[in-house]
Amino acid sequence: MFADDTLECRFCWETLKQPVLLDCVHSVCLSCADAQLAYLSLHKQPAPDPAATPDRYVTCPHDSTRTTVGDGGAQSLKPNRHLAEVVNRHLDGAETCATPA
């Protein structure tokens, strides 16, 4: 059993939806990563790497690690399929471990 906050996005504080992996291996909602990219694009924050454009990174809300994203924006981040399955099982009320028959 997971604590509810384990399955929460630290951007929106809701249960993760379409979790994507950041370079630090934390996960956030795809839509939250996309929203942060849009925000940074509007506010033109300085890029951590001179080769990166300001609107091409997501900052992890857990540890402040910056993940540079590709031309596809947040869609270029790797989906965390395992965590998505855990979230779905949690929401469905299913056990996370199989019970022997």
N, CA, C and O of each residue as an XYZ file, in Angstrom:
404
protein
N       0.855     -1.180      0.000
C       0.000      0.000      0.000
C       0.895      1.234      0.000
O       1.912      1.267      0.692
N       0.521      2.238     -0.767
C       1.274      3.476     -0.874
C       0.596      4.566     -0.062
O      -0.627      4.599      0.070
N       1.413      5.453      0.475
C       0.849      6.656      1.073
C       0.296      7.501     -0.071
O       0.889      7.539     -1.149
N      -0.808      8.164      0.145
C      -1.438      8.935     -0.926
C      -0.493      9.956     -1.545
O      -0.548     10.185     -2.753
N       0.381     10.580     -0.737
C       1.261     11.603     -1.295
C       2.337     11.026     -2.203
O       2.946     11.768     -2.973
N       2.588      9.718     -2.134
C       3.561      9.079     -3.023
C       3.084      9.146     -4.468
O       3.898      9.202     -5.390
N       1.784      9.140     -4.667
C       1.200      9.126     -6.000
C       0.706     10.506     -6.432
O      -0.039     10.628     -7.404
N       1.125     11.544     -5.705
C       0.722     12.913     -6.028
C       1.789     13.625     -6.841
O       2.987     13.428     -6.640
N       1.327     14.449     -7.755
C       2.207     15.339     -8.499
C       2.526     16.528     -7.595
O       1.627     17.095     -6.974
N       3.780     16.899     -7.522
C       4.171     18.017     -6.653
C       3.919     19.378     -7.290
O       4.136     20.411     -6.657
N       3.460     19.381     -8.545
C       3.042     20.648     -9.151
C       1.590     20.943     -8.803
O       1.280     22.015     -8.284
N       0.692     19.992     -9.088
C      -0.749     20.239     -8.924
C      -1.313     19.653     -7.629
O      -2.448     19.958     -7.263
N      -0.544     18.822     -6.935
C      -0.941     18.184     -5.683
C      -2.154     17.271     -5.845
O      -2.894     17.034     -4.891
N      -2.347     16.769     -7.047
C      -3.400     15.799     -7.307
C      -2.740     14.469     -7.676
O      -1.527     14.403     -7.874
N      -3.549     13.413     -7.765
C      -3.030     12.121     -8.178
C      -2.433     12.260     -9.568
O      -3.026     12.884    -10.448
N      -1.248     11.670     -9.763
C      -0.552     11.761    -11.041
C      -1.434     11.315    -12.196
O      -2.118     10.295    -12.116
N      -1.407     12.093    -13.268
C      -2.112     11.759    -14.505
C      -1.077     11.735    -15.621
O      -0.371     12.720    -15.837
N      -0.987     10.637    -16.314
C       0.010     10.455    -17.367
C       1.409     10.845    -16.859
O       2.031     11.758    -17.403
N       1.906     10.154    -15.818
C       3.205     10.539    -15.258
C       4.344     10.398    -16.258
O       4.420      9.426    -17.009
N       5.228     11.394    -16.251
C       6.429     11.372    -17.088
C       7.651     11.480    -16.182
O       7.605     12.080    -15.108
N       8.746     10.878    -16.649
C       9.990     10.856    -15.881
C      10.848     12.079    -16.170
O      10.992     12.498    -17.318
N      11.409     12.639    -15.116
C      12.399     13.699    -15.250
C      13.787     13.070    -15.115
O      13.894     11.908    -14.724
N      14.845     13.810    -15.430
C      16.207     13.264    -15.367
C      16.573     12.756    -13.974
O      17.383     11.838    -13.847
N      15.987     13.341    -12.930
C      16.280     12.950    -11.552
C      15.488     11.709    -11.129
O      15.621     11.245     -9.997
N      14.669     11.173    -12.029
C      13.839      9.983    -11.866
C      12.586     10.248    -11.019
O      11.897      9.300    -10.643
N      12.281     11.499    -10.715
C      10.996     11.830    -10.131
C       9.989     11.925    -11.281
O      10.378     12.080    -12.439
N       8.710     11.833    -10.963
C       7.663     11.916    -11.979
C       6.700     13.054    -11.674
O       6.442     13.383    -10.517
N       6.178     13.646    -12.739
C       5.148     14.675    -12.649
C       4.104     14.386    -13.724
O       4.347     13.587    -14.629
N       2.954     15.028    -13.626
C       1.923     14.879    -14.656
C       2.438     15.470    -15.975
O       3.133     16.486    -15.982
N       2.092     14.828    -17.069
C       2.438     15.353    -18.388
C       1.888     16.765    -18.555
O       2.593     17.652    -19.036
N       0.640     16.978    -18.162
C       0.032     18.307    -18.325
C       0.715     19.359    -17.454
O       0.787     20.526    -17.839
N       1.215     18.961    -16.286
C       1.931     19.909    -15.411
C       3.287     20.284    -16.009
O       3.694     21.444    -15.947
N       3.984     19.309    -16.586
C       5.258     19.593    -17.259
C       5.009     20.546    -18.429
O       5.770     21.489    -18.647
N       3.939     20.288    -19.176
C       3.585     21.134    -20.311
C       3.253     22.547    -19.842
O       3.653     23.523    -20.477
N       2.527     22.659    -18.737
C       2.171     23.977    -18.194
C       3.415     24.738    -17.749
O       3.497     25.952    -17.939
N       4.393     24.032    -17.154
C       5.610     24.720    -16.737
C       6.386     25.218    -17.954
O       6.928     26.323    -17.931
N       6.442     24.422    -19.006
C       7.113     24.862    -20.234
C       6.432     26.108    -20.802
O       7.108     27.039    -21.239
N       5.116     26.128    -20.799
C       4.375     27.287    -21.304
C       4.650     28.520    -20.448
O       4.837     29.619    -20.971
N       4.674     28.332    -19.138
C       4.956     29.441    -18.221
C       6.352     30.007    -18.473
O       6.529     31.221    -18.574
N       7.338     29.119    -18.573
C       8.710     29.577    -18.794
C       8.858     30.263    -20.141
O       9.626     31.215    -20.278
N       8.132     29.788    -21.123
C       8.172     30.405    -22.444
C       7.659     31.850    -22.375
O       8.214     32.745    -23.013
N       6.603     32.062    -21.599
C       6.043     33.410    -21.454
C       6.936     34.328    -20.636
O       7.021     35.524    -20.913
N       7.606     33.769    -19.623
C       8.395     34.584    -18.704
C       9.890     34.557    -18.999
O      10.662     35.245    -18.330
N      10.309     33.777    -19.984
C      11.701     33.746    -20.462
C      12.736     33.676    -19.335
O      13.591     34.551    -19.205
N      12.640     32.614    -18.523
C      13.614     32.386    -17.462
C      14.957     32.023    -18.098
O      14.981     31.430    -19.177
N      16.079     32.368    -17.447
C      17.387     32.018    -18.019
C      17.576     30.501    -18.065
O      17.184     29.786    -17.142
N      18.166     30.037    -19.124
C      18.401     28.605    -19.313
C      19.612     28.157    -18.496
O      20.553     28.932    -18.329
N      19.610     26.905    -17.975
C      20.745     26.409    -17.205
C      21.945     26.111    -18.088
O      23.076     26.078    -17.602
N      21.720     25.897    -19.364
C      22.763     25.522    -20.310
C      22.671     26.506    -21.475
O      21.585     26.705    -22.020
N      23.777     27.122    -21.866
C      23.713     28.097    -22.951
C      23.135     27.524    -24.249
O      22.586     28.271    -25.059
N      23.252     26.220    -24.455
C      22.737     25.597    -25.674
C      21.227     25.374    -25.603
O      20.580     25.175    -26.631
N      20.668     25.407    -24.397
C      19.230     25.160    -24.227
C      18.465     26.473    -24.339
O      18.939     27.518    -23.895
N      17.293     26.412    -24.928
C      16.455     27.605    -24.972
C      15.681     27.679    -23.659
O      15.420     26.644    -23.047
N      15.307     28.879    -23.212
C      14.665     29.039    -21.908
C      13.389     28.230    -21.715
O      13.075     27.848    -20.587
N      12.651     27.961    -22.778
C      11.389     27.254    -22.633
C      11.532     25.760    -22.883
O      10.547     25.092    -23.199
N      12.714     25.235    -22.750
C      12.951     23.840    -23.071
C      13.424     23.005    -21.879
O      14.130     22.015    -22.066
N      13.051     23.386    -20.675
C      13.398     22.558    -19.521
C      12.271     22.595    -18.504
O      11.507     23.556    -18.417
N      12.195     21.508    -17.732
C      11.237     21.392    -16.637
C      12.044     21.261    -15.355
O      12.967     20.450    -15.286
N      11.710     22.045    -14.345
C      12.394     21.975    -13.060
C      11.618     21.054    -12.132
O      10.420     21.244    -11.922
N      12.293     20.061    -11.579
C      11.653     19.108    -10.680
C      11.217     19.819     -9.395
O      12.021     20.503     -8.763
N       9.954     19.660     -9.009
C       9.494     20.291     -7.778
C      10.018     19.607     -6.513
O       9.912     20.169     -5.422
N      10.580     18.404     -6.643
C      11.135     17.683     -5.498
C      12.532     18.179     -5.151
O      12.823     18.484     -3.994
N      13.409     18.260     -6.177
C      14.816     18.540     -5.894
C      15.434     19.630     -6.768
O      16.644     19.850     -6.716
N      14.621     20.308     -7.565
C      15.039     21.436     -8.417
C      15.959     21.047     -9.567
O      16.547     21.926    -10.198
N      16.099     19.764     -9.856
C      16.884     19.337    -11.014
C      16.164     19.781    -12.281
O      14.942     19.666    -12.371
N      16.899     20.281    -13.244
C      16.300     20.719    -14.501
C      16.464     19.635    -15.555
O      17.555     19.096    -15.747
N      15.374     19.325    -16.229
C      15.370     18.323    -17.297
C      15.132     19.042    -18.613
O      14.075     19.642    -18.814
N      16.098     18.987    -19.499
C      15.950     19.590    -20.816
C      15.047     18.705    -21.652
O      15.195     17.483    -21.648
N      14.113     19.312    -22.367
C      13.177     18.556    -23.201
C      13.477     18.806    -24.676
O      14.075     19.817    -25.046
N      13.051     17.872    -25.494
C      13.293     17.968    -26.931
C      12.298     18.883    -27.629
O      11.515     19.585    -26.990
N      12.348     18.856    -28.953
C      11.481     19.709    -29.761
C      10.007     19.404    -29.559
O       9.158     20.254    -29.829
N       9.690     18.207    -29.087
C       8.298     17.838    -28.852
C       7.740     18.373    -27.552
O       6.604     18.060    -27.195
N       8.514     19.174    -26.834
C       8.064     19.719    -25.557
C       7.864     18.622    -24.524
O       8.621     17.652    -24.499
N       6.862     18.761    -23.679
C       6.612     17.786    -22.612
C       6.328     16.400    -23.186
O       6.598     15.393    -22.532
N       5.788     16.340    -24.400
C       5.517     15.050    -25.043
C       6.791     14.255    -25.289
O       6.728     13.039    -25.471
N       7.956     14.921    -25.299
C       9.222     14.212    -25.533
C       9.759     13.550    -24.262
O      10.720     12.783    -24.329
N       9.149     13.839    -23.097
C       9.569     13.187    -21.856
C       9.079     11.740    -21.854
O       8.015     11.437    -22.395
N       9.863     10.848    -21.240
C       9.489      9.440    -21.206
C       8.318      9.213    -20.261
O       8.336      9.681    -19.122
N       7.302      8.499    -20.726
C       6.198      8.170    -19.821
C       6.658      7.170    -18.763
O       7.448      6.271    -19.051
N       6.168      7.329    -17.557
C       6.467      6.382    -16.482
C       5.302      5.389    -16.440
O       4.378      5.535    -15.639
N       5.358      4.397    -17.297
C       4.251      3.452    -17.446
C       4.030      2.613    -16.190
O       2.892      2.295    -15.842
N       5.117      2.258    -15.516
C       4.981      1.466    -14.291
C       4.209      2.264    -13.236
O       3.278      1.747    -12.619
N       4.597      3.506    -13.037
C       3.906      4.337    -12.048
C       2.460      4.595    -12.467
O       1.573      4.642    -11.615
N       2.213      4.762    -13.754
C       0.843      4.945    -14.233
C      -0.015      3.733    -13.881
O      -1.176      3.882    -13.498
N       0.553      2.539    -14.009
C      -0.179      1.324    -13.652
C      -0.451      1.276    -12.149
O      -1.544      0.893    -11.732
N       0.521      1.656    -11.343
C       0.332      1.686     -9.889
C      -0.780      2.679     -9.532
O      -1.634      2.382     -8.697
N      -0.769      3.841    -10.157
C      -1.813      4.843     -9.903
C      -3.178      4.274    -10.281
O      -4.141      4.404     -9.526
N      -3.256      3.642    -11.453
C      -4.541      3.070    -11.888
C      -5.039      2.010    -10.919
O      -6.228      1.972    -10.603
N      -4.152      1.153    -10.445
C      -4.552      0.124     -9.481
C      -5.005      0.761     -8.170
O      -5.973      0.317     -7.553
N      -4.304      1.788     -7.760
C      -4.657      2.490     -6.525
C      -6.048      3.117     -6.650
O      -6.871      3.015     -5.741
N      -6.295      3.766     -7.789
C      -7.587      4.412     -8.005
C      -8.716      3.404     -8.125
O      -9.852      3.678     -7.737
N      -8.393      2.227     -8.670
C      -9.405      1.173     -8.810
C      -9.613      0.406     -7.513
O     -10.542     -0.394     -7.404
N      -8.744      0.649     -6.520
C      -8.861     -0.057     -5.247
C      -8.312     -1.464     -5.290
O      -8.560     -2.258     -4.382
N      -7.556     -1.787     -6.351
C      -6.987     -3.125     -6.479
C      -5.751     -3.267     -5.608
O      -5.092     -2.281     -5.279
N      -5.451     -4.475     -5.247
C      -4.245     -4.775     -4.489
C      -3.034     -4.570     -5.391
O      -3.106     -4.836     -6.591
N      -1.922     -4.099     -4.828
C      -0.713     -3.928     -5.626
C       0.066     -5.223     -5.763
O       0.906     -5.343     -6.655
N      -0.194     -6.195     -4.897
C       0.471     -7.481     -4.981
C      -0.609     -8.570     -5.153
O      -1.694     -8.484     -4.578
N      -0.289     -9.563     -5.938
C      -1.245    -10.646     -6.155
C      -1.343    -11.478     -4.871
O      -0.335    -11.743     -4.215
N      -2.543    -11.878     -4.530
C      -2.777    -12.734     -3.380
C      -2.833    -14.180     -3.838
O      -3.619    -14.506     -4.727
N      -2.007    -15.073     -3.245
C      -2.034    -16.469     -3.684
C      -3.423    -17.067     -3.465
O      -4.088    -16.782     -2.469
N      -3.846    -17.897     -4.413
C      -5.187    -18.529     -4.316
C      -5.170    -19.699     -3.381
O      -6.199    -20.344     -3.179
